[in-house]
């Protein structure tokens, strides 16, 4: 029976082949990419796109939900907090947050991102003055016994800026998500979500300049 051949310790070592060198260089490149990814995080443009796609899909889903359940829904945008959430109109004709579906609860954009909302070509804060229910409650919510004005627990939610009807129609709006770095080599990036009454919503981007 033949014995297994042992390596010859006296055989001179050969050099690396070109293929082996290319493999080593490829592995080093992957390792460098992994380090860069972990140090600097994900690409901000890609992350902003995901934020825009999230809202686009949620609004389309909410429109379908409104039709199937014959429910009036809405979207409330809190620009100062970079936040938005979905609401529904209850049996008392008051707006309530949707709390039994995690996807429709309040969502805050990541810190470097902001958004601008326009309703029928008007900035949302202008439109806000027409529907300032919170201000009305604070000043005129006295009952016969003279309860405290502006009680936090009694304060109703302000109305949504965007309405989703039980017919599936959505009030026209345009929302621009922005990435405008203050420093570094990154360039500004913008994504725009547009609605013209009937879904699906349109998503445009990445844009190098803010939409006019």
C-alpha positions as CSV (number, residue, x, y, z in Angstrom):
1,X,0.0,0.0,0.0
2,X,1.3,3.4,-0.9
3,X,1.9,5.8,1.9
4,X,0.6,9.4,1.5
5,X,3.1,11.8,0.1
6,X,4.3,14.4,2.6
7,X,5.2,17.8,1.4
8,X,8.8,18.2,0.5
9,X,10.1,20.8,2.9
10,X,13.1,21.3,0.7
11,X,11.1,22.3,-2.4
12,X,11.6,26.0,-3.1
13,X,8.3,28.1,-2.8
14,X,6.9,29.3,-6.0
15,X,5.6,32.9,-6.5
16,X,2.0,34.1,-6.7
17,X,0.3,33.7,-10.0
18,X,-1.4,36.7,-11.7
19,X,-4.8,35.1,-10.9
20,X,-3.9,34.8,-7.2
21,X,-2.7,38.4,-7.1
22,X,-6.0,39.6,-8.7
23,X,-8.0,37.6,-6.1
24,X,-6.1,39.2,-3.2
25,X,-6.6,42.7,-4.7
26,X,-10.3,42.0,-5.1
27,X,-10.6,40.8,-1.5
28,X,-8.7,43.9,-0.3
29,X,-11.1,46.1,-2.3
30,X,-14.1,44.4,-0.7
31,X,-12.6,44.9,2.7
32,X,-12.0,48.6,2.0
33,X,-15.6,49.0,0.8
34,X,-16.8,47.4,4.0
35,X,-14.8,49.7,6.1
36,X,-16.0,52.8,4.2
37,X,-19.6,51.6,4.5
38,X,-19.4,51.2,8.2
39,X,-17.5,54.5,8.8
40,X,-19.6,56.8,6.6
41,X,-22.9,54.9,6.6
42,X,-25.3,54.5,3.7
43,X,-25.4,56.9,0.7
44,X,-27.5,59.9,1.7
45,X,-29.2,60.1,-1.7
46,X,-30.2,56.4,-1.5
47,X,-31.5,56.9,2.0
48,X,-33.5,60.0,0.9
49,X,-35.0,58.0,-1.9
50,X,-36.1,55.3,0.5
51,X,-37.8,58.0,2.7
52,X,-39.7,59.3,-0.4
53,X,-40.7,55.8,-1.6
54,X,-42.0,55.0,1.9
55,X,-44.4,57.9,1.9
56,X,-45.4,57.2,-1.7
57,X,-46.3,53.6,-1.0
58,X,-48.1,54.4,2.3
59,X,-50.3,57.0,0.7
60,X,-51.3,54.6,-2.1
61,X,-52.0,51.9,0.4
62,X,-54.1,54.4,2.5
63,X,-56.2,55.3,-0.5
64,X,-57.0,51.6,-1.1
65,X,-57.8,51.2,2.6
66,X,-60.1,54.2,2.5
67,X,-62.1,52.7,-0.4
68,X,-62.4,49.2,1.1
69,X,-63.5,50.5,4.5
70,X,-65.4,53.6,3.4
71,X,-63.3,55.6,5.8
72,X,-62.1,59.3,5.6
73,X,-58.4,59.5,6.2
74,X,-55.8,62.2,6.2
75,X,-52.1,63.0,6.5
76,X,-50.9,65.5,9.0
77,X,-47.4,67.1,8.4
78,X,-45.5,68.7,11.2
79,X,-42.7,70.4,9.3
80,X,-40.8,71.8,12.3
81,X,-40.4,68.3,13.6
82,X,-39.7,66.7,10.2
83,X,-42.7,64.4,11.0
84,X,-45.9,63.2,9.4
85,X,-48.6,60.8,10.5
86,X,-52.0,59.4,9.3
87,X,-55.3,60.2,10.9
88,X,-58.9,59.1,10.4
89,X,-62.3,60.9,11.0
90,X,-64.1,59.2,13.9
91,X,-67.9,59.0,14.5
92,X,-67.9,62.3,16.2
93,X,-66.4,64.0,13.1
94,X,-63.1,64.5,14.9
95,X,-59.6,63.6,13.7
96,X,-57.8,60.8,15.5
97,X,-54.3,59.3,15.0
98,X,-54.2,55.8,13.5
99,X,-52.6,53.8,16.3
100,X,-53.5,50.2,15.5
101,X,-51.3,50.1,12.4
102,X,-47.6,50.7,13.0
103,X,-46.9,51.8,9.4
104,X,-49.3,54.7,9.7
105,X,-48.1,56.0,13.1
106,X,-45.9,59.1,13.4
107,X,-42.7,58.9,11.3
108,X,-39.8,61.3,11.7
109,X,-37.3,61.9,8.9
110,X,-33.6,61.2,9.7
111,X,-31.8,64.3,10.9
112,X,-30.1,65.5,7.7
113,X,-33.4,65.4,5.7
114,X,-36.2,68.0,5.5
115,X,-39.3,68.4,3.4
116,X,-41.5,71.1,1.9
117,X,-45.2,70.7,1.4
118,X,-47.3,72.6,-1.1
119,X,-51.0,72.4,-1.5
120,X,-52.3,73.4,-4.9
121,X,-49.1,75.5,-5.3
122,X,-49.5,77.2,-2.0
123,X,-47.0,76.7,0.9
124,X,-48.7,74.5,3.6
125,X,-48.2,77.1,6.3
126,X,-50.4,79.5,4.3
127,X,-53.1,76.9,4.0
128,X,-52.7,76.2,7.7
129,X,-54.2,79.5,8.6
130,X,-57.5,78.5,7.0
131,X,-57.8,75.4,9.2
132,X,-56.3,76.3,12.5
133,X,-58.7,74.3,14.7
134,X,-56.2,74.2,17.5
135,X,-56.2,78.0,17.9
136,X,-60.0,78.0,17.8
137,X,-60.1,75.5,20.6
138,X,-57.8,77.4,22.8
139,X,-59.7,80.6,22.5
140,X,-63.4,79.5,22.3
141,X,-63.7,76.1,24.1
142,X,-65.4,77.4,27.3
143,X,-68.4,75.5,28.4
144,X,-71.1,76.7,30.8
145,X,-68.9,75.9,33.8
146,X,-65.9,77.7,32.5
147,X,-63.3,75.0,32.1
148,X,-59.7,75.8,31.6
149,X,-58.8,77.2,28.2
150,X,-56.5,75.1,26.1
151,X,-56.5,72.1,28.4
152,X,-53.9,69.7,26.8
153,X,-56.0,66.6,27.3
154,X,-59.1,68.2,25.7
155,X,-57.2,69.7,22.8
156,X,-58.3,68.2,19.5
157,X,-55.9,67.2,16.7
158,X,-55.4,69.9,14.0
159,X,-56.9,68.8,10.7
160,X,-54.7,67.1,8.1
161,X,-53.3,69.1,5.3
162,X,-53.9,66.2,2.8
163,X,-57.3,64.4,2.7
164,X,-57.8,60.8,1.5
165,X,-61.4,60.4,0.6
166,X,-63.5,57.2,0.9
167,X,-63.7,57.3,-2.9
168,X,-59.9,56.9,-3.0
169,X,-59.3,60.4,-4.2
170,X,-56.6,62.4,-2.6
171,X,-56.5,66.2,-2.4
172,X,-53.7,67.6,-4.7
173,X,-50.3,68.2,-3.1
174,X,-46.7,68.2,-3.8
175,X,-44.0,67.2,-1.3
176,X,-40.3,67.7,-1.8
177,X,-37.8,65.9,0.3
178,X,-34.5,67.6,0.6
179,X,-30.9,66.7,1.4
180,X,-28.9,69.9,1.7
181,X,-25.6,69.3,3.5
182,X,-23.9,72.2,5.2
183,X,-20.4,70.8,4.8
184,X,-18.5,68.0,3.1
185,X,-18.3,67.1,-0.6
186,X,-21.9,65.9,-1.0
187,X,-24.1,67.7,-3.4
188,X,-27.7,68.6,-2.6
189,X,-30.3,66.0,-3.6
190,X,-34.1,66.3,-3.9
191,X,-37.0,63.9,-4.5
192,X,-40.5,65.1,-5.3
193,X,-43.8,63.3,-4.7
194,X,-46.7,64.6,-6.7
195,X,-50.4,63.8,-6.5
196,X,-53.1,64.9,-9.0
197,X,-56.4,63.7,-7.4
198,X,-56.1,59.9,-8.1
199,X,-53.3,57.6,-7.1
200,X,-50.7,56.2,-7.8
201,X,-48.5,59.1,-6.7
202,X,-45.6,60.1,-8.9
203,X,-42.0,60.1,-7.6
204,X,-39.4,62.2,-9.4
205,X,-35.7,62.2,-8.6
206,X,-32.9,62.4,-7.8
207,X,-33.0,66.1,-8.7
208,X,-29.9,68.3,-8.5
209,X,-31.9,71.5,-8.0
210,X,-35.0,72.1,-5.8
211,X,-38.2,71.9,-7.9
212,X,-39.8,75.3,-8.7
